Amino acid sequence: MSLNATYFWELFQLDWSATATYYYQSEQWMTPFNNPTYDRVGSWDRWDARLNVAAPDLAWEVTAFIKNITDDREIVRRDRPSTVTQNAVTTLTDPRIYGLKLQYNF
């Protein structure tokens, strides 16, 4: 489930918006065997945010963003251990990512 909230306003003759996103993933099972030791992946959530400013004619746009604000690393996928090495492959959520996006339209 994901929820988005965006607020729009004008300031200094520019168009601004701020967006907050919440994502929730409930507990899930990776195989039909439903073995809690290997197959269950717990629930997790994530918060993201963006601040956007643009010229009214959309000639240019600047967006600052943060993904995974809390920097939680959660398991999103888990495989059963190898019968040879006994190692299991586990996939985690991305760490906190932040950046700036510059866009010019011509």
ChimeraX attribute file (.defattr): number of C-alpha atoms within 10 A of each C-alpha:
attribute: neighborCount
match mode: 1-to-1
recipient: residues
	/A:1	8
	/A:2	11
	/A:3	10
	/A:4	11
	/A:5	10
	/A:6	12
	/A:7	10
	/A:8	11
	/A:9	10
	/A:10	12
	/A:11	8
	/A:12	6
	/A:13	9
	/A:14	14
	/A:15	17
	/A:16	20
	/A:17	15
	/A:18	17
	/A:19	15
	/A:20	16
	/A:21	16
	/A:22	15
	/A:23	14
	/A:24	13
	/A:25	14
	/A:26	10
	/A:27	11
	/A:28	14
	/A:29	16
	/A:30	17
	/A:31	13
	/A:32	7
	/A:33	10
	/A:34	12
	/A:35	12
	/A:36	10
	/A:37	8
	/A:38	16
	/A:39	18
	/A:40	19
	/A:41	19
	/A:42	14
	/A:43	13
	/A:44	16
	/A:45	15
	/A:46	19
	/A:47	19
	/A:48	19
	/A:49	19
	/A:50	18
	/A:51	17
	/A:52	17
	/A:53	20
	/A:54	19
	/A:55	13
	/A:56	13
	/A:57	10
	/A:58	14
	/A:59	11
	/A:60	14
	/A:61	19
	/A:62	16
	/A:63	17
	/A:64	15
	/A:65	19
	/A:66	17
	/A:67	18
	/A:68	21
	/A:69	15
	/A:70	13
	/A:71	14
	/A:72	16
	/A:73	15
	/A:74	18
	/A:75	15
	/A:76	17
	/A:77	17
	/A:78	18
	/A:79	15
	/A:80	16
	/A:81	13
	/A:82	10
	/A:83	8
	/A:84	6
	/A:85	7
	/A:86	8
	/A:87	11
	/A:88	13
	/A:89	10
	/A:90	13
	/A:91	13
	/A:92	12
	/A:93	15
	/A:94	12
	/A:95	14
	/A:96	15
	/A:97	12
	/A:98	14
	/A:99	10
	/A:100	13
	/A:101	10
	/A:102	9
	/A:103	12
	/A:104	10
	/A:105	8
	/A:106	5
